[in-house]
Structures are given as C-alpha cells and as structure tokens.
Amino acid sequence: MIERVVALGLPLLWSNSVLPALDLPLRGRTVANVAFAAGYTKVFCGNPNWLSRSGFRWGSGSAAIVLAGYAVALAVPSLRRLPLEVAVRAPETSTLEWIAVHIPVGTVLAEEAIFRGTLDPLLAESIGGPASAIGAVDFGLWHIHPAKAANDSIPLTILATTLAGLIFTELRRRSDSATAPALLHLAINAGGALAPAAARWVDGLRR
C-alpha cells in the first residue's frame, strides 16, 4: 500500500513542485525529466518494453490516425484557422529542436516511462480494474504546473490529459508495451507543435 501511494505521489511532487523550483532552462528540464524517469523506473521496477513489435504496431496505427486528422484540419480552411491562432509555446529554442529533442525525449519518453511503463503495471498488479482510471488521473494532475506556466485552464488541462491518459493506458494494456502510447503521444504533441507553422505555409500556398 505504501509503495503505491509513494509511486502515485512522487511524479506529482516532481512535476508540480521540485522541477519548477529548480528553475531550469528548457534543455535542463529535459535532462532533469529523463533523469527522474530513469530513477523512478529503476526504483519501482518498471518495464516499458520499448522494443515490442506489438507496441510498434499499435502505436503506428494510432499515430497514423492522429496525423491524418491533422492533415484534414490543414486542408479545410475553416479548421486551418484554429492552429493559426495558437501561440508559439517554445520560445526558448527552435521549432526543430523542440520537435526533435524536447517533445520526444523530455516529454514523451519521460512521461511514458513513468506512467505507462512503471505506474500502470504497478497499479494493475496490485488493484486490478481501477488501475487505469487512477493512473490516468495521476497523469492529468502531473500537468497542473505546466498548465499554470502556459496560462492554460488548469481544470480543462487536467480533464484533457486524464482522458488522454485513459487512451494511453489502454494502448499499453493491449500491446503490453509503453511504445504504443509513446508513439500516439508523440504524434499528438509533435503534430500540435508543427500545426501552426504548417497552417501558415498552406495559407501562403493558396494565396
């Protein structure tokens, strides 16, 4: 019981208190997140199973659906206006570095190792059915400080990321690998980061 409580609480303490208090630049936050994820996975005996064929299969299929959705949004003028209104969220670095390093490593790799690679299996082993909901809520609460720093609605952010967590957890369960949710997670975040620039480019071509 104590192990589960600690496993649930440590990510929230790290994301919402410890990491913000360190006041690191973006590159430092990426390194720190990966180091925390590695330590967390080691302490709680996580097994992300990154090289799973099933994980790649489920993840590629899920990511393809998301990327197709972004393509449709860019092709439809009324939908293309939405990413054009999105503010740039990575002023500390180039878009290329943001998408090539910080999203896949500092966000996706770290979060999937913590939540789907370690916490979800630990909860599933000990409490069964409710594990997916509990892990998803913990994932949602992990985003409190990031939402605050970005001036986003905290309740809406928690709701959206909790729902995403439920989907990610189900992908991990079906594939027995954190690779599947990681690929979907990467498609969502990287696609969202690229969408504003892509929308501007498409608009320029059509003028």
C-alpha positions as CSV (number, residue, x, y, z in Angstrom):
1,M,0.0,0.0,0.0
2,I,2.8,2.4,1.0
3,E,4.6,1.7,-2.3
4,R,1.6,2.5,-4.4
5,V,1.0,5.8,-2.5
6,V,4.6,6.8,-3.0
7,A,4.5,5.8,-6.6
8,L,1.4,7.9,-7.2
9,G,2.8,10.9,-5.2
10,L,6.3,11.2,-6.5
11,P,5.5,12.2,-10.1
12,L,3.2,14.9,-8.8
13,L,5.7,16.2,-6.4
14,W,8.4,16.3,-9.1
15,S,6.3,17.9,-11.9
16,N,4.4,20.5,-9.8
17,S,6.9,21.3,-7.0
18,V,10.5,20.1,-7.4
19,L,11.1,20.7,-11.1
20,P,9.6,24.2,-11.1
21,A,11.6,25.1,-8.0
22,L,14.8,24.2,-9.9
23,D,14.0,27.0,-12.4
24,L,16.0,25.3,-15.2
25,P,16.1,26.3,-18.8
26,L,14.3,24.1,-21.3
27,R,17.3,21.9,-22.0
28,G,17.9,21.5,-18.3
29,R,14.3,20.5,-17.8
30,T,14.6,17.9,-20.5
31,V,17.7,16.3,-18.9
32,A,16.1,16.5,-15.4
33,N,12.8,14.9,-16.5
34,V,14.7,12.0,-18.2
35,A,16.9,11.5,-15.1
36,F,13.8,11.5,-12.9
37,A,12.0,9.0,-15.2
38,A,15.1,6.7,-15.2
39,G,15.3,6.8,-11.4
40,Y,11.6,6.2,-11.0
41,T,11.6,3.3,-13.4
42,K,14.5,1.7,-11.6
43,V,13.1,2.2,-8.1
44,F,9.7,0.8,-8.9
45,C,10.9,-1.9,-11.3
46,G,9.2,-0.6,-14.4
47,N,9.3,-2.4,-17.7
48,P,8.4,-0.2,-20.6
49,N,9.1,-3.0,-23.1
50,W,10.2,-0.4,-25.7
51,L,11.2,-2.9,-28.4
52,S,7.9,-4.7,-28.5
53,R,6.6,-5.5,-32.1
54,S,3.1,-5.2,-30.8
55,G,3.9,-1.8,-29.3
56,F,5.2,-0.5,-32.6
57,R,2.1,-2.0,-34.5
58,W,-0.5,-0.5,-32.2
59,G,1.4,2.8,-31.8
60,S,2.0,3.3,-35.5
61,G,-1.7,2.7,-36.3
62,S,-2.8,5.1,-33.6
63,A,-0.3,7.7,-34.6
64,A,-1.4,7.5,-38.3
65,I,-5.0,8.3,-37.3
66,V,-3.9,11.4,-35.4
67,L,-1.6,12.6,-38.2
68,A,-4.4,12.0,-40.7
69,G,-6.6,14.2,-38.6
70,Y,-4.0,17.0,-38.6
71,A,-3.8,16.7,-42.4
72,V,-7.6,17.0,-42.7
73,A,-7.6,20.1,-40.4
74,L,-4.9,21.7,-42.5
75,A,-6.8,21.0,-45.8
76,V,-10.1,22.5,-44.6
77,P,-9.9,26.4,-44.4
78,S,-12.4,26.7,-41.5
79,L,-10.3,24.2,-39.5
80,R,-7.0,25.6,-40.5
81,R,-7.7,28.8,-38.7
82,L,-7.5,27.0,-35.4
83,P,-3.8,26.2,-35.4
84,L,-3.1,29.7,-36.9
85,E,-4.4,31.2,-33.6
86,V,-2.2,29.0,-31.4
87,A,0.6,30.9,-29.8
88,V,4.2,29.6,-30.1
89,R,4.9,27.5,-26.9
90,A,8.6,27.0,-27.2
91,P,10.3,30.5,-27.2
92,E,13.5,29.1,-25.7
93,T,14.5,27.1,-28.7
94,S,13.9,26.4,-32.4
95,T,10.9,24.5,-33.6
96,L,13.2,21.8,-34.9
97,E,14.9,21.3,-31.6
98,W,11.6,21.4,-29.8
99,I,10.1,18.7,-32.0
100,A,13.3,16.6,-32.4
101,V,14.5,16.6,-28.8
102,H,12.3,18.1,-26.1
103,I,9.0,16.6,-27.1
104,P,10.1,13.1,-27.9
105,V,12.7,12.9,-25.0
106,G,11.8,15.4,-22.3
107,T,8.1,14.8,-22.6
108,V,7.1,11.6,-24.3
109,L,9.9,9.3,-23.3
110,A,10.0,10.5,-19.7
111,E,6.2,10.5,-19.2
112,E,5.6,7.2,-20.8
113,A,8.4,5.5,-18.9
114,I,6.9,6.9,-15.6
115,F,3.2,6.4,-16.2
116,R,2.7,3.6,-18.7
117,G,6.0,1.8,-18.3
118,T,6.0,1.8,-14.5
119,L,3.0,3.2,-12.6
120,D,0.2,1.5,-14.7
121,P,1.7,-2.0,-14.4
122,L,2.3,-1.5,-10.7
123,L,-1.3,-0.4,-10.1
124,A,-2.7,-3.1,-12.3
125,E,-0.8,-5.8,-10.4
126,S,-2.0,-4.6,-7.0
127,I,-5.5,-3.2,-7.5
128,G,-6.7,-4.5,-10.9
129,G,-9.6,-2.8,-12.7
130,P,-9.5,0.7,-11.2
131,A,-5.8,1.0,-12.0
132,S,-6.4,2.6,-15.4
133,A,-8.5,5.4,-14.0
134,I,-6.2,6.1,-11.1
135,G,-3.1,6.2,-13.3
136,A,-4.9,8.5,-15.8
137,V,-5.9,10.9,-13.1
138,D,-2.3,11.0,-11.8
139,F,-1.2,11.7,-15.3
140,G,-3.7,14.6,-15.5
141,L,-2.5,16.0,-12.2
142,W,1.1,15.9,-13.4
143,H,0.2,18.7,-15.8
144,I,-1.0,21.2,-13.2
145,H,2.1,23.3,-13.2
146,P,2.8,23.1,-16.9
147,A,-0.8,24.4,-17.5
148,K,-0.2,27.2,-15.0
149,A,3.1,28.2,-16.6
150,A,1.4,28.3,-20.1
151,N,-1.6,30.3,-18.7
152,D,-3.9,27.4,-19.8
153,S,-7.1,26.4,-17.9
154,I,-5.9,24.0,-15.2
155,P,-9.2,22.2,-14.9
156,L,-9.5,21.7,-18.7
157,T,-5.9,20.7,-18.9
158,I,-6.4,18.1,-16.2
159,L,-9.5,16.8,-17.9
160,A,-7.9,16.6,-21.3
161,T,-4.7,14.9,-20.1
162,T,-6.7,12.5,-17.9
163,L,-8.7,11.4,-20.9
164,A,-5.5,11.0,-23.0
165,G,-4.1,9.0,-20.1
166,L,-7.0,6.6,-20.3
167,I,-6.3,6.1,-24.0
168,F,-2.6,5.7,-23.5
169,T,-3.2,3.2,-20.7
170,E,-5.5,1.1,-22.9
171,L,-2.9,1.1,-25.6
172,R,-0.3,-0.1,-23.2
173,R,-2.6,-2.9,-21.9
174,R,-3.4,-4.1,-25.4
175,S,0.2,-4.0,-26.6
176,D,2.0,-4.8,-23.4
177,S,4.4,-2.0,-24.2
178,A,4.8,1.7,-23.5
179,T,5.9,2.1,-27.1
180,A,2.3,2.2,-28.4
181,P,1.2,5.1,-26.2
182,A,4.5,6.8,-26.7
183,L,4.0,6.9,-30.5
184,L,0.5,8.2,-30.1
185,H,1.7,10.7,-27.5
186,L,4.4,11.9,-29.9
187,A,2.0,12.2,-32.8
188,I,-0.3,14.4,-30.8
189,N,2.3,16.6,-29.3
190,A,4.6,17.0,-32.3
191,G,1.7,17.4,-34.6
192,G,0.3,20.1,-32.4
193,A,3.7,21.9,-32.3
194,L,4.0,21.8,-36.1
195,A,0.4,22.6,-36.9
196,P,0.7,26.5,-36.6
197,A,3.7,26.6,-39.0
198,A,2.1,24.1,-41.4
199,A,-1.1,26.1,-41.4
200,R,0.8,29.3,-42.2
201,W,2.6,27.5,-45.0
202,V,-0.6,26.1,-46.5
203,D,-2.2,29.5,-46.3
204,G,0.7,31.0,-48.2
205,L,0.5,28.5,-51.0
206,R,-3.2,29.2,-51.5
207,R,-2.9,32.9,-51.8
